[in-house]
Amino acid sequence: MSDETPRLHIDSDWKAQAQAEKERLAEKEAARGASGGRAGGEPGEGEMPPADFRGLIMTLGSQAMMGLGAYGDPQTGRVVIDLVGAQFAIDLLGVVEEKTKGNLSADESAELTEVLAQLRSRFVQVAKLVAAQMQREMQGMPGPGGGGDIAGSIGMGGMSAGMSVGGTTSPGGLIMPD
C-alpha cells in the first residue's frame, strides 16, 4: 500500500474537444439569438419565449383566463372554472401594475392596462353566470338551454355541457370551491 493519493491526469485532446464544443454551442446560440429563434421572432417548437415583461403579463393573464373557463379539461371536455385562482392571478397583475407605475414604456403600460380591464370584465361576467347557475340548481331549475350548460354563455361554445368550479361537487355536477 502506498501513501500516495491518486493523481488526476487530464488528456490535452479531451480539453481541446471540450473547448471546440463550447465554441460551437456559443456560435449556434449567437446565430439563433440574431435570428430571434424562428422567422418573426417566434420561439421554435420546444423553445420557451423570452423571459420579459410581456411574457410575465401573458403568463399571469393566461392563468386568470384558465380560471375563468377559457380552457376545458382535456379528459372530460368540461369547462373548468376556478374563480379564486382567477382572482388571485388578476390581483397579482394589479400588484405588478401598481409596483411598476412610472417604470414601464407606454406600450407596456397600455398592454397591462388593457389585459387587466379585459380580465376584470370577464371575471365579473363569469362570476355572475356561476352565481345564477348555482341559484337555479339550488331551486331545481334547469340552466340556459335546459341543460345547465354555461359553456356557451362564457364563450366556450364547443365545450361539453357541465362546468367545474374548484373543489367539492354540488348538485348538477358543478364543482364548488372548498
N, C-alpha and C positions, 0 to 999 in steps of 0.2 A: 504494500500500500504506500501511496505517495502523499505527501502533504500538499502537493501542487494542486491548485484549483484549475479546472479546465479553462483553456483559453479559447476565446471566440475568434474564429477565422472567417472573415468575410471575403468572398471571392470578388475581385475587382470587376469581372464580367457581369456579375449579378448587379453590382452598383450601377454600371453603365446601362444595363437593360432597364432597371427601375427608373433611372433619370430620363431615359428616352421615352418610356411610357408616360411619365409625369408630363413631359413636354408635349406629347401627342394629345393627352387629355386637355391640357391647358389651351392648345391651339383649337381643338374641337369646341371647347366651351366658349372661346373668344369668337369663333365663327358663328356659333349658334346665337350668342348674345348680340352680335352685329346684325343678324337677320331677324332677331326678335322671335326665335322659335320657328314658326312657320310663316308663310306669307300673311301679311296683315297683322303681325304681332301676336297672333293667337298661339297659345301653347299647343304643342303636338300631343298626339294621343299618349296618355300615361304621364304627361308632364303637368306640373302644377302651374297656375298662373303666377305672375309676380306677386310677392308679398308687399302690397302697397295699400294706401288709404282706401282706394276704390274697392280692392279685394276685401278689406275688413268690412266695409259698408255692405257689400253684396253678400258676404257670408252671414252677417247678422240679419240682413233683410231676408235671405233665403230661409234662415232658421225660423224667423217670425212667420213667413208665408207657409212653411211646413205646418206650424202650429195652427194656422188659420184654414187648413184644409186644402191647400194647393196641391198636395200630393196624396195619392191614395196608398193604402197599404198594399205592397206588391203581391202579397199572398192572398189577401181577401178581396182586393179591389175596392174596399170600403173607404170612404172619406175619413180621415183621421183628424180630429180637432183637439188641440191642447191649448186652451185659452190662457192658462197660467204660463206655460212655456213661451207662447207668442208674446204675452205682455212683458215677460222678462226680457226677451230679445229686443222688443221695441223700447223698453226702458233703458237698456244698455246703449242703444243708438242715441237716445236722448242725452245720456251722460256724455257720450262722445261729442255730440253737438255742443253741449254746454262747456266741456273742458277744452274744446278746440276753437271756440269762438275767437275770431280775430287772427287765427293762425292758419286758416285754410285759404286756398286760392278761390277765386269767385266761382269757378266750375265745381270744385269740391264742395263748397258751401251750398251751392244751388242743388247739387245732386243729393246731398244729405238731407236738405230741407224737403225735397220732392219725395224721396224714399220714405221719410218719416210721415209726411202728410198722407201718402197713399196707404201706408201700413196702419196708421191710426184710423183712417176712414174704414178700411177693410175690417179692422178689429171690431169697431162699433157695429158694422153690418152683420158680421158673423155672430157676435155675442147676442144681438137681438134675435137672429134666426134660431140660435141654440135655445135661448130662453123661451121663445114662442113654441118650439117643438117640445121642449120639456113640459111646458104647461099643457099642451094638447095631449101628451102622453099621460100625464097625471090625471087628466079628465077622461081618458079613454077614447079620445077622438083621433081619427087618422090625420096625418100631416098633409101638406100640399100634394095634390095628385093622388091622394088616397093611400099612399104607402109610407108616409113618414119620412120621405127622402128629401133632405135639404141640399143634396149634392148639386142639383140643377139651380137651386136658389143662390148658391155661392159661387157659381161659375164652374162647376165640376160636372157638366152635362154628361160626360162619358163614364162617370163613375157609377158603380152599382148602388142600389138602394141601401140605405143604412148609413150610420155615422158612428164614429167613435170619438169620445172626448175623455182622454186621460186615464182613469183608474178603475172603478168598480162599475158593473153593468146595472143599468136601470131597466125598467120595463120597456120593451120595444127594442132592446139591443143597444141603446145609447150608453156609451161608457162614460161615466162621470168621474171627475177628479176626486181623489180621496180627501 
